Amino acid sequence: MNGRELAERLRSARPSMKELFMSGYTDKAMGHQGELDPGTAFLQKPFTPQTFARKVREVLDAPTKRMT
């Protein structure tokens, strides 16, 4: 199971869950493979603890996506 599949399963139990994906792959490779939807929070490895903390704060502060 990859991260996207896990997130989809967790969303059914927690629809308001916020997501932050991270990977060793480049943004371009992830988009090319169609792994993540546009606008999905993504953090490219390697990153510093400060960059990680800022991104987590950004995701937590963002409005919750509504399921239609």
C-alpha positions in Angstrom: 0.0 0.0 0.0 1.4 3.4 -0.9 0.7 6.7 1.0 -2.1 7.7 -1.3 -3.9 4.5 -0.8 -3.5 4.8 3.0 -4.8 8.3 3.0 -7.9 7.2 1.0 -8.6 4.5 3.6 -8.1 6.9 6.5 -10.4 9.5 4.9 -13.4 7.2 5.2 -12.9 7.1 9.0 -11.8 10.7 9.4 -13.1 12.8 6.6 -11.7 16.1 8.0 -8.2 14.6 8.3 -5.4 16.8 7.0 -2.7 15.3 4.9 1.0 16.0 4.2 2.8 13.7 1.8 6.5 13.4 1.7 8.8 11.3 -0.5 12.2 10.8 -1.8 10.9 11.3 -5.3 10.9 14.7 -7.0 7.7 16.8 -7.4 7.9 16.2 -11.1 8.1 12.4 -10.8 5.2 12.3 -8.4 3.0 14.5 -10.7 4.1 12.5 -13.8 3.0 9.2 -12.1 -0.3 10.8 -11.2 0.2 9.9 -7.5 -1.1 13.1 -6.0 -3.9 15.4 -6.9 -3.1 19.1 -7.7 -2.9 21.2 -4.5 -2.0 18.2 -2.3 0.4 19.2 0.5 3.8 17.7 -0.4 7.2 18.0 1.1 10.3 16.9 -0.8 13.1 15.1 1.1 15.6 16.0 2.3 14.2 18.8 4.5 15.3 20.5 7.7 13.3 20.3 10.9 12.4 24.0 10.5 11.0 23.4 7.0 9.1 20.4 8.2 7.6 22.4 11.1 6.6 25.3 8.8 4.9 22.9 6.3 3.0 21.1 9.1 1.8 24.4 10.5 0.8 25.5 6.9 -1.3 22.3 6.5 -2.9 22.5 10.0 -3.8 26.2 9.4 -5.3 25.6 5.9 -9.1 25.3 5.6 -10.4 21.8 5.7 -11.3 20.4 2.3 -15.0 19.6 2.0 -16.0 16.3 0.6 -18.7 16.6 -2.1 
